[in-house]
Amino acid sequence: MTIKAETRRRDTLRGRAGGSNGCLMTGETSENRANRAPFAILFGVSVATAMGNNGMLSVLPAIGRQIGIPDAMVAAIFSLSAVLWAITSPLWARQSDLRGRKPLIMLGLSGFCISMLLCALVVSAGLHHLAPPMVIFVLFLLCRALFGGVGSAANPATQAYMADRTSREERTQTMATLAGAFGLGTVVGPLLAPLFVLPVVGLAGPMFAFALIAAIMLVVVKRGLPETFKPGRGDTPPRRRTGLPWRGEGAALWRDPRLKPFLIYGFLVAACQTAQTQTLGFLIIDKLGLPPVKAQGFITLAMAAGAVAGLLAQWGLIRMFRMGPRELMRWGAGAAVLGNVVVAVAPDYAAVAIGYAIACLGYGFARPGFTAGASLSVHAKDQAGAAGAIAAINGLNVVVAPLFVLLYEKIGWGPFALNALILAAMLAYALRQAVLRSVSDVGPEREATIAGLERSDEGGV
């Protein structure tokens, strides 16, 4: 069968699944234009989630010091949620194969909304001294854990939804768009957070506001998002048995040599980003010597600068230079090394903000790089599984953040120097590891043919 025939057949199959692919990228046909709405909705879901998480993260250092929770324990609030995220993301990814993408996206949004609301209530109680700091810490930890256990359903389902509607040659740009949605949320969330620090609710106000935004997006998804496929239809990926990611079929995917290098690279890069972000607020408070509430505006500006740099990478430079996963992973790690070195030696607030922005530019390259690379490395029937594995490492890396905060308490520049060493190792890994070196080598026409053949393997015809 010719390449053109395979490409036409692939597009026909995607039409059955809900429309043409790559609608955000091309916009050349009426079918593509009609399918912009689903991608816009998913974009909104990603923005809302990132707004809430990063808005909370921006006020967390001030909350911890206001209530009296030690810095390392503040960072540890995310740890249980991260472990649950890592465990449940692959399970939810498989459920999206069984039940469809939309129900899992809605479940994840619901978990995020309820978790954010409960966290806001707990923080309010702590700020009003209705319970001791350690009780507030435990309650906060458990409420946040709800996001890790249930909110994790949305991320792999969203990635799988995108993969269902894009060809392999469009995957990098699509994943960059999705990463850009998170990047936009990381800009808007910290900028909005201070506006909701109101007299009655105080620092808990942003969490109440983000819970409301998530509830609105849940209604939008329910009413406006078409399902990619329905269980039992001919184009549905084969059902997998459920199980923990390190047992049964899930374990094979985690050990798959095609995917494993991306998971190693992704985990360590994401761990460095999380550690730097969670340490940033404490560093700025200490550099300025201000009370936590008064330093909040400076924390917000620095986080916003970093988020804008990430957006510049994901929405501008990636498209301008048509960068593939291989280039993104290399340039991403290199820029992040430079940014961490600048923060480590920064004499004042301005240097900290500049270094953080440079590092975020690097993370803005690296994260869509390893995400798209992982997606391209496996067959279409394994897309949900790959998305689940990526979502798991994006959550699990948070567990190491408290160790970096403890290091910060001992040696102020220590976490950033350690980050620079890890990222330099990842740059060398991206340059030398065979799978990471070859991820962009296959040409677009060959990718289109492979995509069509993989659809045949699924039994979609």
N, C-alpha and C positions, 0 to 999 in steps of 0.2 A: 504494500500500500504506500502511496506517495506521501511526502511530508504535508503537502497541501490538503490531501484527503484526510489525513490524521488530524490536522489542525481544525478542519471544518467539523469533523466528528466530535472533537473535544468541545468546540463551542456549542454544538447542538446539545451535548450532554449538560453543559453548564446552563443552557437555556432551560432545560427541564428542572434544574435545581433552583431556579428562581431568577435567571437572567444572565446577561452577558458578564464577562469578567473584566476586571481592571477598570471599572467605571470611573474611579477617581482619577485614573492616570490618563486615559485617552479622551473620553467624551466625544468620540467620533460618530456614534450612531444614536438613534432615538432610544434604542434598547439600553445603551450605556447610560444615557441621560436619565432614563426612567429608574435605573438601578443606583443612582447616586443616593437616594433617600436611605436605603439600608446602611450604607457605609457612613452616611452622616449621623445616623442614630448611634451606631457603634462608636463613632468618633466622640459623640456627646457622652456616652457611657464612660469611655476611657477618661475624658476630661473631668467628669464629675468625680470619678474614683480618685484620680490623681490630685484633684483639688482638695478633697477631704483628707487624704493621707498626708499630703505635704503641708496643708494648712495646719493640721494637728501637730505635725512634726516641728513646724516653725514656732509654735507656742509651748511645746513640751518642756524645753529647758526652763522657761520662766515659770511654768506650772510646778515643775519639780522643786525648784528653789523656793517658790512661794509657799508650797505646802510643807516642805521640809523633807522631801524624799531624796536620798543620796543620788548623785549624778549617774553612777553606774546602774543603779536600780531603775532610774528613769529610762535609760537605754534598754534595760531588760524587759520593760513593759511589752515590747514588741516580740520578745523571744518565743513565748508559748504560741502566740499567733503564727510566728514564722514556721515553727515545727509542724503545727497543724496544717499550714498552707502546703508545706513540702509533702506531707503524707496524703492530703486529700486532693491536691491538684490532679495527679494522674488518675485518681478514682473518678473525679468529676469529668475529666477528659473522656474517659471510656463511657461514662453515662451520656455524654453528649452524642456519642455514636449510637447509643441505644434509644435515646429519647428525643434527640434533636438538639440543635444549638440554642434556640430561643428559650426553652424552659430553663436551661442551665444558666443562661445570661440573667434571666429574671430572678432565679434563686440566688445567684451571687449578689445582685444589686440589693435584694431584700436583706441578705445577711449583712452587707455593708451598712445599710440604712439603720437597722436595728442596733448593730454594734456601736455605731457612731452616737446614736441617741443615748444608749446606756452609758457610754464613756462620758458624755456630757453631764449626765446626772451624777455620776460618781465624782467627777472633777468639781462640780458645784458643791457637793457635800464636803469635799476636802478643803476648798477655798473658804467655806463657811465654818470650818473646824468642827464638823458634826461627827467626825471619827478620827482616830489617831492616824498619822501618816502611813504606818505599815498596813493598816486595814484598808486605807484608800488605795495603796499600791496593789494589794492582792485583788481587790474588786476591779481595779482598772485593768490589771493583767487578764482577768477572766472575761471581762466585757470585750476587750480587744481580741481575745482568743476566738470569739464568735466570728469575727471577720476572717481569721485564718481558716476556721473549719468550714464555714458556709460561704463566705464572700469569695473564697478561692474558686468557686464554680464559674464565675464570669470570665476570668482571664483566659483559660484554655479554650473555652467555648467560643470566645470572641476571635482568638487567633485561628481556630479551626474554621469558623465562619468565613473569615477573610481568605483562608487557603482554598476553601470550596469554590470561591468565586474569582480566583485569579489563576492565571497560568504561571508556570514555573519561572518564565523569564520576567514576569511582572512582580514576583514575590518580594524582591528586595525593596522596591519602591513602595509596595503596599505595607510591608512591615515598618518601613521608615515613616510612613504616614501614621500608622498606629502608634509608633513610638513618639511621633510628633504630638499626638493627642495627649499622651502622658506628659510630654514636655510642656504643652500649653497649660495643663493642669498644675504643673509644678510652678509656673509663673503666677497664674491667677490665684491659686490657693493661698500662698503666703501673703500676697498683696491684699486679698479680701479679708484674711483672718483678723487683722487689727480693727477693721471696720465693725466687726461683730463683738469686739470686747466692750460690752455694754455695762452700765453701772450695776444692774441686778445680777446678771449671770457672770460677769467678769471674763476671765480667760476661758471659761467653758462655752461662751457664746458662739465662737466659730464652729464648734462641734454640733451645736443645735442647728445652725444654718446649713452645714454640709449634709446633715441627715435629711433636712427638708429638700435640698436639691436632689439628693439621691431618690427620694420618694417621687419627685416630679419626673425624673428620668425613668423610673420604673413604669409609670403610667405611659410615657412615650413609647417605651419598648413594647409594652403589651398591645398598644393600639396600632403602632406603626411599623414594627419590624416583621417582615415576612420570614418564614422558616426556610432554611436552605434546603432541607430535605425532611421527609417524614418517614418514621420507622416503617419498614416493610415495603417501601418503594424500591424499584429496580436500581435506583442510583444511590441507595444507602450503603455506606461502607459496611463490611462484614462485622457482625457483632463479636465483641470480645468478652471473655469471662472477666468478672470483676475480681479484684484482688489487690493486695498491697504492691507498691511499685517495685519492691525488691523480691517479689515472689511471682511465680507463674510467668505469663506472657509479658507482663510489665518489666520483669527483670531482664528479659532478653533485649528489650529496647534500650534500657539504661546501659547495658553492656555492649550494645551494638557499636562496632568500631567506626561506623559512619557518623554516629551521633556523639559518642563519648568525648572526643576532643572539644566540641562546641560546649558541652556541659562543663568540662573542666575550666575552659577559658571563661565561660559565662559566669560560673559561680565565683571565681576569684575576682573578676572585674566588678561584678555586682557587689561583692563583699566590701571591696575598697570604696565604692561609691557610697554605700550605706554607712560605713564607718566614718567617712569624711563628713557626710551630711549630718549624722547624729552628733558628731563632736563639734561641729561648726558653731552651734548656738552657745555652748559653754565657752569656747575659745573667744567668741566676740564679747560675751559678758565680762570675761576676765581681762581681755585687752582694753576695753573701755573703762572698766572699774565702775560701772553703773549698776543701780538696782535692776533686777530682772525685767520688771515691767517697762522701765525706761529704755532698756537696751533692746526691747522687742522690735522697734522700728528699724534699727540697724541690722538685726538678724534677718528681718523681712527683705530689706534691700539687697543684702548679700545673696540670699537664696534666690531672689528674683533675678539677679544678675547671672547667676549660674544657670537658672532655667532658660533665660533668654539665649545664652550661649548654646545650650543644648538644642533649642529650637533652630538656631542658626545652622547648626550641623544638619539636623534632620529635615528641615524644610527648605534649606537653601543650598548648602555646599554639596550634600549628597546628590541632589538633582543636577546642580550646575556642572559637577565634574563626573556625573554618571558613575559613581563609585559602587563597586560590588562588595560582597561580604568580605573578601580577602583584604581589599584596601581599607575597608572600614575598621576591621579588627586591628590592623597594623597602625594606622594613623590614630585610632582611638586610644590604644594603649600608650602610644608615644606622647600624645598631648596630655593625657592624664598624669603621666610621670612628671612632666614639666610643671603642671598645676600644683601637684602635691609638694614638689620641691619648693616652689614659691611660697606656699602656705607655711611650710616648715621653717623657713628663714624669715618670714614676714615680720617687720619691726612694728607695724601698726595696722589699724583696721583696713585702710585702703588696700594695702598689699594682700591682706587676707582675702578680701573680696575679689581682687584681680586674680589671684591664684586659684580661688574656688571656681571662678568663671572659666578659666583655661581648662581646669580639670573636667568641668561639666561639658565643655566642648568635646573633649575626648570621650567621655561616657556617651555623649550624644551620637558619636560615630560607632562606638564599640557595641552598644546594646542592640541596635537594629542589625548590626553586622553578624553577631553570633546567633540572633534569633532567625534572621533570614537564612543564614548558612545551615542551621539545623533543619529548617523546613525544606530546603533544597536537597538535603542529604538523604532524605528518606522518601519512600514511595507514597502515593496519595492515600493509600489505605492506612498509613501510619501517621498521618498529619495530626490527628487529635492526640495521639500518644506523644508525639514530639512536642506539641504545644503544652501538654501536661508536664512533661519533663522540664521544659524551659520555665514554666510557671513555678514548678517546685523549687528549682535552684534560685529563682528570683525571690522566693520567700525564705528559703532556708538560710540564705546568706546573712539575714538579719540577726541570727543567733550569735554571730561572732562580734557584733557591734559593742556589747558591754565590755569585752576584753580590750578593745581599742580605747574606750572611755576610761577604763582603769589605768591603761598605759598613759593616757593624757594626764590623769591626776598625778602620776609619778614624774613623767617627762613631757612637758608641754608640746614639744615638737615631735615626740616619738611616734604617734599614730601616723603622721603624714610622711615621715621618713620610711616607716614600714610599708605604707601604701606604695611609695615610689619604688621600693625594692620589688614588691610583688608585681606591680604593673610592668616594670622593666623585664621581669621574668616572663610575663605574658606576651610582651612584644617579641622576645626571642622565641617563645613557643609558636606564635603566629607566623613568624618568619621561617621556622625550621620544621614544624610538624607537617607531615605529608598531606593529611586530609584538609587542614586549614590552608595550606598552600594551593591546593588544587580546586577549591570549592567554586571558583569563578571561571574555570577553564572551559566548560562546556558551552558551546555557542547557542544562541537563541533558537535557531531552527531545530537543532538537535534536542533542545529542551522541550520544544513544542511536540516533537515526535514522541519523546519519552512520556510527556503528560498524557497524550492520547493512548499510548500503550498501557499506562498505569490504569487508566479508566477501564480498559478492557479487563485487566486483572481483577478489578473490583466487581465485575459482573454487571456493570451499568448498562450493557446493551443486550 
